[in-house]
Amino acid sequence: MRYFFQFLIILGFAFVGELLHYVIPLPIPASIYGIILLFLALEFKILKVKYIKEVSSFLIATMPVMFLPPAVGVVESWDLIGESLMPFVTVTFCSTIFVMVISGLVTQCAIRAKKRREEK
C-alpha cells in the first residue's frame, strides 16, 4: 500500500503539471511543469524524500525500458532519417554537449550553495 501512495504523490504532481500546461500558454511540456513542482516541493521541504523514495527509485531503474519504443520507431523510420543523417547527428551531438555543460554548471552551483548553507 505504501508504494501505491508514493505513486499517487508522483502522479498528483504530474496531474498538476497537466493542469498548468492547460492554463499557462507556454510551449513547455506538462511533464516539465510537474517535475519542476516536484523539485520545488522537495527543495523547500514541503515533501520529504522518504515519501516517494522507493517508487522513484523503481521508476528510475525501469527508465531504460521506456526508451525502447522510440528506438524501434527510429529503426522503422530509417529510410526517412538516413537521407538527413548528418543534420541529425550534428543536432544530437550539439544538444548533448549543451545539456552536459548546463547540467554541470547547475550542479556546481547547487553544490556551492549547499556548502555555503552548511558553513553558516
MDTraj code that builds the backbone (N, CA, C; nanometers):
import mdtraj as md
import numpy as np

residues = "MET ARG TYR PHE PHE GLN PHE LEU ILE ILE LEU GLY PHE ALA PHE VAL GLY GLU LEU LEU HIS TYR VAL ILE PRO LEU PRO ILE PRO ALA SER ILE TYR GLY ILE ILE LEU LEU PHE LEU ALA LEU GLU PHE LYS ILE LEU LYS VAL LYS TYR ILE LYS GLU VAL SER SER PHE LEU ILE ALA THR MET PRO VAL MET PHE LEU PRO PRO ALA VAL GLY VAL VAL GLU SER TRP ASP LEU ILE GLY GLU SER LEU MET PRO PHE VAL THR VAL THR PHE CYS SER THR ILE PHE VAL MET VAL ILE SER GLY LEU VAL THR GLN CYS ALA ILE ARG ALA LYS LYS ARG ARG GLU GLU LYS".split()
xyz = np.array([
    [0.0824, -0.1196, 0.0000],
    [0.0000, 0.0000, 0.0000],
    [0.0868, 0.1259, 0.0000],
    [0.2050, 0.1160, 0.0629],
    [0.2963, 0.2298, 0.0699],
    [0.3378, 0.2732, -0.0706],
    [0.3658, 0.1740, -0.1571],
    [0.4070, 0.2059, -0.2937],
    [0.2950, 0.2747, -0.3703],
    [0.1745, 0.2314, -0.3442],
    [0.0592, 0.2916, -0.4112],
    [0.0487, 0.4402, -0.3767],
    [0.0627, 0.4740, -0.2497],
    [0.0525, 0.6143, -0.2087],
    [0.1700, 0.6964, -0.2605],
    [0.2888, 0.6357, -0.2633],
    [0.4036, 0.7065, -0.3187],
    [0.3813, 0.7358, -0.4675],
    [0.3278, 0.6371, -0.5383],
    [0.2990, 0.6573, -0.6802],
    [0.1911, 0.7631, -0.6992],
    [0.0922, 0.7647, -0.6118],
    [-0.0131, 0.8666, -0.6199],
    [0.0424, 1.0076, -0.5980],
    [0.1396, 1.0211, -0.5108],
    [0.2009, 1.1528, -0.4897],
    [0.2680, 1.2001, -0.6181],
    [0.3471, 1.1116, -0.6792],
    [0.4150, 1.1482, -0.8042],
    [0.3124, 1.1754, -0.9134],
    [0.2103, 1.0927, -0.9192],
    [0.1041, 1.1118, -1.0184],
    [0.0299, 1.2436, -0.9948],
    [0.0133, 1.2821, -0.8691],
    [-0.0509, 1.4094, -0.8368],
    [0.0281, 1.5276, -0.8918],
    [0.1603, 1.5233, -0.8781],
    [0.2424, 1.6304, -0.9339],
    [0.2336, 1.6322, -1.0865],
    [0.2285, 1.5139, -1.1465],
    [0.2133, 1.5071, -1.2921],
    [0.0784, 1.5665, -1.3347],
    [-0.0251, 1.5388, -1.2571],
    [-0.1577, 1.5926, -1.2887],
    [-0.1609, 1.7449, -1.2771],
    [-0.1000, 1.7973, -1.1710],
    [-0.0941, 1.9433, -1.1546],
    [-0.0137, 2.0042, -1.2698],
    [0.0913, 1.9341, -1.3138],
    [0.1671, 1.9786, -1.4304],
    [0.0798, 1.9851, -1.5547],
    [-0.0078, 1.8868, -1.5716],
    [-0.1013, 1.8878, -1.6845],
    [-0.1966, 2.0070, -1.6756],
    [-0.2454, 2.0347, -1.5548],
    [-0.3343, 2.1494, -1.5363],
    [-0.2632, 2.2806, -1.5691],
    [-0.1401, 2.2938, -1.5212],
    [-0.0635, 2.4152, -1.5504],
    [-0.0383, 2.4302, -1.6996],
    [-0.0101, 2.3182, -1.7660],
    [0.0115, 2.3225, -1.9110],
    [-0.1147, 2.3713, -1.9837],
    [-0.2275, 2.3312, -1.9315],
    [-0.3548, 2.3728, -1.9909],
    [-0.3813, 2.5214, -1.9660],
    [-0.3440, 2.5716, -1.8478],
    [-0.3729, 2.7090, -1.8077],
    [-0.2700, 2.8082, -1.8614],
    [-0.1416, 2.7712, -1.8561],
    [-0.0349, 2.8626, -1.8970],
    [-0.0032, 2.8386, -2.0446],
    [-0.0181, 2.9414, -2.1280],
    [0.0008, 2.9228, -2.2732],
    [0.1480, 2.9325, -2.3162],
    [0.2321, 2.8494, -2.2602],
    [0.3731, 2.8451, -2.2998],
    [0.4018, 2.7113, -2.3670],
    [0.4979, 2.7081, -2.4585],
    [0.5300, 2.5809, -2.5253],
    [0.6206, 2.4912, -2.4407],
    [0.5792, 2.4665, -2.3178],
    [0.6543, 2.3816, -2.2256],
    [0.5715, 2.2562, -2.2001],
    [0.6327, 2.1383, -2.2119],
    [0.5566, 2.0155, -2.1880],
    [0.5037, 2.0084, -2.0447],
    [0.3891, 1.9463, -2.0298],
    [0.3256, 1.9338, -1.8981],
    [0.4141, 1.8576, -1.8006],
    [0.4891, 1.7602, -1.8506],
    [0.5754, 1.6826, -1.7613],
    [0.6835, 1.7700, -1.6979],
    [0.7285, 1.8710, -1.7703],
    [0.8301, 1.9616, -1.7154],
    [0.7710, 2.0426, -1.6009],
    [0.6480, 2.0890, -1.6166],
    [0.5814, 2.1591, -1.5065],
    [0.5743, 2.0692, -1.3828],
    [0.5347, 1.9444, -1.4020],
    [0.5231, 1.8513, -1.2908],
    [0.6571, 1.8245, -1.2234],
    [0.7628, 1.8072, -1.3041],
    [0.8952, 1.7821, -1.2486],
    [0.9438, 1.9031, -1.1695],
    [0.9203, 2.0221, -1.2226],
    [0.9627, 2.1441, -1.1527],
    [0.8874, 2.1576, -1.0203],
    [0.7579, 2.1310, -1.0221],
    [0.6807, 2.1389, -0.8976],
    [0.7284, 2.0367, -0.7951],
    [0.7572, 1.9158, -0.8404],
    [0.8078, 1.8125, -0.7501],
    [0.9437, 1.8530, -0.6933],
    [1.0298, 1.9067, -0.7789],
    [1.1603, 1.9534, -0.7324],
    [1.1452, 2.0630, -0.6273],
    [1.0584, 2.1596, -0.6543],
    [1.0392, 2.2690, -0.5593],
    [0.9819, 2.2196, -0.4266],
    [0.8897, 2.1242, -0.4344],
    [0.8323, 2.0687, -0.3117],
    [0.9392, 1.9963, -0.2297],
    [1.0288, 1.9276, -0.2970],
    [1.1371, 1.8592, -0.2259],
    [1.2405, 1.9591, -0.1738],
    [1.2724, 2.0577, -0.2537],
    [1.3748, 2.1564, -0.2160],
    [1.3310, 2.2407, -0.0964],
    [1.2050, 2.2798, -0.0946],
    [1.1546, 2.3635, 0.0149],
    [1.0965, 2.2814, 0.1298],
    [1.1253, 2.1506, 0.1281],
    [1.0855, 2.0598, 0.2371],
    [0.9344, 2.0527, 0.2588],
    [0.8586, 2.0814, 0.1539],
    [0.7137, 2.0631, 0.1601],
    [0.6833, 1.9132, 0.1544],
    [0.7632, 1.8425, 0.0767],
    [0.7517, 1.6980, 0.0611],
    [0.8857, 1.6364, 0.1001],
    [0.8835, 1.5343, 0.1817],
    [1.0072, 1.4678, 0.2225],
    [1.0398, 1.3563, 0.1243],
    [1.1685, 1.3361, 0.1015],
    [1.2146, 1.2347, 0.0070],
    [1.1624, 1.0962, 0.0458],
    [1.1538, 1.0694, 0.1745],
    [1.1108, 0.9361, 0.2186],
    [0.9691, 0.9027, 0.1726],
    [0.8894, 1.0042, 0.1390],
    [0.7522, 0.9799, 0.0947],
    [0.7441, 0.9273, -0.0483],
    [0.8523, 0.9414, -0.1261],
    [0.8497, 0.8958, -0.2657],
    [0.9730, 0.8158, -0.3040],
    [1.0584, 0.7844, -0.2090],
    [1.1894, 0.7245, -0.2369],
    [1.1809, 0.5904, -0.3106],
    [1.1039, 0.4961, -0.2597],
    [1.1014, 0.3626, -0.3194],
    [1.0454, 0.3638, -0.4617],
    [0.9346, 0.4323, -0.4812],
    [0.8725, 0.4342, -0.6140],
    [0.9589, 0.5105, -0.7133],
    [1.0177, 0.6214, -0.6702],
    [1.1028, 0.6964, -0.7628],
    [1.2275, 0.6158, -0.7986],
    [1.2815, 0.5398, -0.7050],
    [1.3956, 0.4523, -0.7364],
    [1.3557, 0.3462, -0.8379],
    [1.2376, 0.2908, -0.8199],
    [1.1878, 0.1917, -0.9161],
    [1.1688, 0.2544, -1.0541],
    [1.1108, 0.3730, -1.0594],
    [1.0882, 0.4386, -1.1885],
    [1.2195, 0.4721, -1.2591],
    [1.3186, 0.5134, -1.1823],
    [1.4497, 0.5424, -1.2415],
    [1.5152, 0.4139, -1.2918],
    [1.4992, 0.3048, -1.2174],
    [1.5580, 0.1769, -1.2585],
    [1.4944, 0.1236, -1.3863],
    [1.3658, 0.1502, -1.4059],
    [1.2971, 0.0997, -1.5257],
    [1.2980, 0.2002, -1.6410],
    [1.3618, 0.3136, -1.6223],
    [1.3628, 0.4164, -1.7261],
    [1.4193, 0.3674, -1.8602],
    [1.5263, 0.2877, -1.8632],
    [1.5770, 0.2434, -1.9944],
    [1.4733, 0.1697, -2.0778],
    [1.3827, 0.0985, -2.0129],
    [1.2780, 0.0259, -2.0869],
    [1.1870, 0.1246, -2.1608],
    [1.1709, 0.2439, -2.1044],
    [1.0833, 0.3437, -2.1656],
    [1.1402, 0.3977, -2.2972],
    [1.2698, 0.3773, -2.3205],
    [1.3317, 0.4264, -2.4437],
    [1.3232, 0.3252, -2.5573],
    [1.2726, 0.2058, -2.5322],
    [1.2626, 0.1059, -2.6376],
    [1.1647, 0.1441, -2.7489],
    [1.0427, 0.1884, -2.7186],
    [0.9518, 0.2248, -2.8280],
    [1.0067, 0.3351, -2.9199],
    [1.0663, 0.4431, -2.8665],
    [1.1241, 0.5409, -2.9587],
    [1.2375, 0.4830, -3.0424],
    [1.3166, 0.3917, -2.9838],
    [1.4259, 0.3307, -3.0606],
    [1.3707, 0.2465, -3.1744],
    [1.2634, 0.1740, -3.1481],
    [1.2000, 0.0952, -3.2538],
    [1.1443, 0.1878, -3.3618],
    [1.0884, 0.2999, -3.3198],
    [1.0375, 0.3981, -3.4169],
    [1.1475, 0.4523, -3.5060],
    [1.2651, 0.4736, -3.4494],
    [1.3790, 0.5220, -3.5285],
    [1.4204, 0.4159, -3.6291],
    [1.4247, 0.2914, -3.5871],
    [1.4636, 0.1833, -3.6772],
    [1.3625, 0.1706, -3.7912],
    [1.2341, 0.1836, -3.7604],
    [1.1312, 0.1727, -3.8639],
    [1.1325, 0.2918, -3.9592],
    [1.1781, 0.4064, -3.9127],
    [1.1812, 0.5270, -3.9963],
    [1.3193, 0.5521, -4.0557],
    [1.4027, 0.4502, -4.0591],
    [1.5402, 0.4702, -4.1028],
    [1.5488, 0.5226, -4.2466],
    [1.4560, 0.4854, -4.3329],
    [1.4587, 0.5352, -4.4713],
    [1.4492, 0.6871, -4.4752],
    [1.3641, 0.7440, -4.3930],
    [1.3500, 0.8896, -4.3876],
    [1.4681, 0.9554, -4.3173],
    [1.5145, 0.8935, -4.2107],
    [1.6232, 0.9518, -4.1317],
    [1.7565, 0.9393, -4.2042],
    [1.7761, 0.8304, -4.2755],
    [1.9025, 0.8066, -4.3454],
    [1.9385, 0.9170, -4.4441],
    [1.8378, 0.9779, -4.5046],
    [1.8624, 1.0845, -4.6027],
    [1.9225, 1.2089, -4.5379],
    [1.8862, 1.2356, -4.4138],
    [1.9367, 1.3548, -4.3455],
    [2.0100, 1.3156, -4.2169],
    [2.0953, 1.2160, -4.2287],
    [2.1659, 1.1634, -4.1129],
    [2.2615, 1.2668, -4.0520],
    [2.3335, 1.3388, -4.1364],
    [2.4324, 1.4337, -4.0846],
    [2.3684, 1.5445, -3.9999],
    [2.2593, 1.6064, -4.0439],
    [2.1958, 1.7059, -3.9556],
    [2.1480, 1.6450, -3.8235],
    [2.0946, 1.5222, -3.8265],
    [2.0513, 1.4561, -3.7034],
    [2.1696, 1.4347, -3.6092],
    [2.2801, 1.3868, -3.6624],
    [2.3981, 1.3622, -3.5801],
    [2.4523, 1.4933, -3.5243],
    [2.4552, 1.5968, -3.6065],
    [2.5055, 1.7269, -3.5622],
    [2.4190, 1.7840, -3.4499],
    [2.2887, 1.7830, -3.4689],
    [2.1978, 1.8353, -3.3660],
    [2.2074, 1.7526, -3.2387],
    [2.2138, 1.6218, -3.2520],
    [2.2256, 1.5351, -3.1350],
    [2.3555, 1.5622, -3.0597],
    [2.4651, 1.5734, -3.1313],
    [2.5942, 1.5996, -3.0685],
    [2.5939, 1.7352, -2.9984],
    [2.5498, 1.8392, -3.0678],
    [2.5490, 1.9740, -3.0092],
    [2.4560, 1.9835, -2.8886],
    [2.3375, 1.9253, -2.8991],
    [2.2442, 1.9323, -2.7865],
    [2.2946, 1.8512, -2.6678],
    [2.3632, 1.7398, -2.6940],
    [2.4197, 1.6606, -2.5850],
    [2.5281, 1.7395, -2.5117],
    [2.6164, 1.8027, -2.5861],
    [2.7213, 1.8847, -2.5250],
    [2.6583, 1.9987, -2.4458],
    [2.5579, 2.0642, -2.5035],
    [2.4904, 2.1752, -2.4363],
    [2.4277, 2.1297, -2.3041],
    [2.3580, 2.0180, -2.3063],
    [2.2932, 1.9660, -2.1853],
    [2.3976, 1.9274, -2.0808],
    [2.5079, 1.8684, -2.1237],
    [2.6135, 1.8314, -2.0294],
    [2.6739, 1.9543, -1.9624],
    [2.6997, 2.0583, -2.0409],
    [2.7586, 2.1807, -1.9854],
    [2.6621, 2.2471, -1.8877],
    [2.5371, 2.2635, -1.9280],
    [2.4382, 2.3275, -1.8413],
    [2.4154, 2.2449, -1.7150],
    [2.4068, 2.1138, -1.7287],
    [2.3879, 2.0274, -1.6111],
    [2.5060, 2.0391, -1.5161],
    [2.6254, 2.0421, -1.5689],
    [2.7441, 2.0572, -1.4859],
    [2.7458, 2.1896, -1.4120],
    [2.7109, 2.2976, -1.4829],
    [2.7084, 2.4289, -1.4190],
    [2.6025, 2.4372, -1.3098],
    [2.4857, 2.3836, -1.3375],
    [2.3785, 2.3847, -1.2370],
    [2.4189, 2.3010, -1.1158],
    [2.4803, 2.1858, -1.1397],
    [2.5252, 2.1008, -1.0298],
    [2.6311, 2.1712, -0.9457],
    [2.7255, 2.2369, -1.0109],
    [2.8286, 2.3108, -0.9374],
    [2.7665, 2.4216, -0.8528],
    [2.6705, 2.4925, -0.9096],
    [2.6025, 2.5982, -0.8329],
    [2.5291, 2.5405, -0.7128],
    [2.4636, 2.4275, -0.7319],
    [2.3908, 2.3646, -0.6218],
    [2.4863, 2.3185, -0.5120],
    [2.5992, 2.2615, -0.5510],
    [2.6971, 2.2154, -0.4520],
    [2.7551, 2.3337, -0.3759],
    [2.7871, 2.4412, -0.4462],
    [2.8406, 2.5602, -0.3795],
    [2.7385, 2.6210, -0.2837],
    [2.6129, 2.6259, -0.3270],
    [2.5079, 2.6806, -0.2399],
    [2.4905, 2.5949, -0.1151],
    [2.4977, 2.4641, -0.1319],
    [2.4850, 2.3740, -0.0167],
    [2.6020, 2.3928, 0.0793],
    [2.7232, 2.4084, 0.0263],
    [2.8398, 2.4307, 0.1126],
    [2.8263, 2.5625, 0.1884],
    [2.7752, 2.6653, 0.1201],
    [2.7565, 2.7948, 0.1875],
    [2.6558, 2.7834, 0.3009],
    [2.5481, 2.7087, 0.2769],
    [2.4467, 2.6903, 0.3813],
    [2.5031, 2.6128, 0.4998],
    [2.5875, 2.5140, 0.4728],
    [2.6452, 2.4329, 0.5786],
    [2.7476, 2.5129, 0.6597],
    [2.8162, 2.6088, 0.5964],
    [2.9157, 2.6886, 0.6654],
    [2.8513, 2.7889, 0.7609],
    [2.7292, 2.8277, 0.7334],
    [2.6623, 2.9279, 0.8174],
    [2.6132, 2.8700, 0.9448],
])
top = md.Topology()
chain = top.add_chain()
for i, resn in enumerate(residues, 1):
    res = top.add_residue(resn, chain, resSeq=i)
    for name in ("N", "CA", "C"):
        top.add_atom(name, md.element.get_by_symbol(name[0]), res)
traj = md.Trajectory(xyz[None], top)
